[in-house]
């Protein structure tokens, strides 16, 4: 059981880094036409796209990565509490 928790913790940590990297790359390369941006988008889009569909628009700001990080960490903390 400890191995599963440790694996999930590292997986969530990797998602956090990928989402943060995607946000940074959107400032560096807004069109997303470089290889790093494409990889980060492919990794994080399944998590961010449903949030973006539900979240209202805030002008030019996309808050869906921040909401994804909060939800992801909240789910992990709740799961760890239950163990």
C-alpha positions as CSV (number, residue, x, y, z in Angstrom):
1,X,0.0,0.0,0.0
2,X,2.8,2.4,0.8
3,X,4.3,1.8,-2.7
4,X,1.0,2.8,-4.3
5,X,0.8,6.0,-2.2
6,X,4.4,6.9,-3.0
7,X,3.8,6.3,-6.8
8,X,0.7,8.5,-6.8
9,X,2.5,11.2,-4.9
10,X,5.3,11.3,-7.5
11,X,2.7,11.2,-10.3
12,X,0.8,14.2,-8.8
13,X,4.2,16.0,-8.3
14,X,5.0,15.4,-12.0
15,X,1.6,16.8,-13.0
16,X,2.2,19.9,-10.8
17,X,5.5,20.5,-12.6
18,X,4.0,19.9,-16.0
19,X,1.2,22.4,-15.3
20,X,3.6,25.0,-13.9
21,X,5.9,24.4,-17.0
22,X,2.9,24.9,-19.3
23,X,2.1,28.2,-17.7
24,X,5.7,29.4,-17.9
25,X,5.9,28.3,-21.6
26,X,2.7,30.2,-22.4
27,X,4.5,33.4,-21.3
28,X,7.7,32.5,-23.2
29,X,6.1,31.1,-26.4
30,X,2.4,32.1,-26.5
31,X,1.7,30.4,-29.8
32,X,2.9,27.0,-28.4
33,X,4.6,26.0,-31.6
34,X,7.8,24.7,-30.0
35,X,8.4,21.1,-29.0
36,X,8.4,21.7,-25.2
37,X,5.0,23.5,-25.3
38,X,3.5,20.7,-27.4
39,X,4.6,18.0,-25.0
40,X,3.4,19.9,-22.0
41,X,0.0,20.6,-23.6
42,X,-0.4,16.9,-24.5
43,X,0.4,15.9,-20.9
44,X,-1.8,18.5,-19.2
45,X,-4.7,19.1,-21.6
46,X,-6.8,16.0,-20.4
47,X,-6.8,17.6,-16.9
48,X,-7.2,21.2,-17.8
49,X,-9.7,21.0,-20.7
50,X,-12.7,19.9,-18.6
51,X,-12.0,22.7,-16.1
52,X,-11.8,25.3,-18.9
53,X,-15.2,24.2,-20.2
54,X,-16.8,24.8,-16.8
55,X,-14.9,27.9,-15.7
56,X,-16.2,31.3,-16.9
57,X,-13.8,33.5,-19.0
58,X,-11.9,36.2,-17.1
59,X,-10.8,38.3,-20.1
60,X,-7.4,37.2,-21.3
61,X,-6.6,35.3,-18.1
62,X,-6.8,31.5,-18.1
63,X,-7.3,30.4,-14.5
64,X,-7.9,26.8,-15.4
65,X,-4.2,25.7,-14.6
66,X,-4.4,27.3,-11.2
67,X,-7.8,25.6,-10.5
68,X,-6.3,22.3,-11.7
69,X,-3.4,22.6,-9.3
70,X,-5.7,23.3,-6.4
71,X,-8.1,20.5,-7.2
72,X,-5.3,18.0,-7.8
73,X,-3.6,18.8,-4.5
74,X,-6.9,18.8,-2.6
75,X,-7.7,15.3,-4.0
76,X,-4.3,14.0,-3.0
77,X,-4.5,15.4,0.5
78,X,-8.0,13.9,1.0
79,X,-6.8,10.5,-0.3
80,X,-3.8,10.6,2.0
81,X,-6.0,11.5,5.0
82,X,-8.3,8.4,4.3
83,X,-5.3,6.1,4.4
